[in-house]
Amino acid sequence: MMDLDKARLALVEESRELLVAMDSALLEMEQSGPDSERINAVFRAAHTIKGSAGLFGLDLVVGFTHVMESVLVRVRQGDLEINEAILT
């Protein structure tokens, strides 16, 4: 049987790393403008955090990251432009 405490610790560690990567991509977009690589990096981080949080029933995290994903899908499709309000 899996040790749930170790699994939760792994989730927290991975999420921290993903949040650092997400923050970096968002700062780069703020400074240099959005591009598909940065947008996709933020999307992948949010998607991974959402999936991992879902495994532990962390519904608030799942809900928040789902909203982020929805916004990023619209950005990726060209339906929404990234602006200062979205980045902050």
C-alpha positions in Angstrom: 0.0 0.0 0.0 1.2 3.5 -0.9 2.2 5.7 2.0 -0.2 8.7 1.6 2.0 11.0 3.6 4.9 10.4 1.2 2.6 10.9 -1.8 1.3 14.2 -0.4 4.8 15.4 0.2 5.7 14.5 -3.4 2.6 16.4 -4.5 3.7 19.5 -2.5 7.3 19.3 -3.8 6.2 18.9 -7.4 3.7 21.7 -7.1 6.3 24.0 -5.7 8.6 23.3 -8.6 5.7 23.8 -11.1 4.7 27.1 -9.5 8.3 28.3 -9.8 8.3 27.4 -13.5 4.9 29.0 -13.9 6.0 32.2 -12.1 9.1 32.4 -14.3 7.1 32.0 -17.5 4.6 34.6 -16.4 7.4 37.1 -15.5 9.0 36.5 -18.9 5.7 37.2 -20.6 5.3 40.4 -18.5 8.8 41.5 -19.6 9.1 40.2 -23.2 5.5 39.5 -24.2 3.6 36.2 -24.5 4.6 33.5 -26.8 3.3 30.0 -27.3 6.2 28.3 -25.4 5.5 30.4 -22.3 1.8 30.0 -22.5 2.1 26.3 -22.9 4.5 26.1 -20.0 2.0 27.8 -17.7 -0.8 25.6 -19.1 1.1 22.4 -18.5 2.0 23.4 -14.9 -1.6 24.2 -14.1 -2.8 21.0 -15.7 -0.3 18.9 -13.8 -1.1 20.6 -10.5 -4.9 20.2 -11.1 -4.5 16.5 -11.9 -2.3 15.8 -8.8 -4.6 17.8 -6.5 -7.6 15.8 -7.8 -6.0 12.6 -6.7 -6.1 13.9 -3.1 -9.5 15.5 -3.3 -8.1 19.0 -3.0 -11.2 20.6 -4.7 -10.2 24.2 -4.2 -6.9 23.7 -6.0 -8.7 21.7 -8.7 -11.3 24.5 -9.2 -8.7 27.3 -9.3 -6.4 25.6 -11.7 -9.4 24.6 -13.9 -10.2 28.3 -14.2 -6.6 29.0 -15.1 -6.7 26.2 -17.8 -9.9 27.6 -19.2 -8.4 31.1 -19.6 -5.2 29.6 -21.1 -7.2 27.5 -23.6 -8.9 30.7 -24.8 -5.5 32.3 -25.1 -4.1 29.3 -27.0 -7.1 29.4 -29.4 -6.6 33.1 -30.0 -10.0 34.0 -28.4 -8.4 36.0 -25.6 -5.3 38.2 -25.6 -2.9 38.1 -22.6 -2.8 41.5 -21.0 -1.6 43.0 -17.7 -4.8 42.2 -15.9 -4.4 38.5 -16.7 -0.7 38.4 -15.8 -1.2 40.1 -12.4 
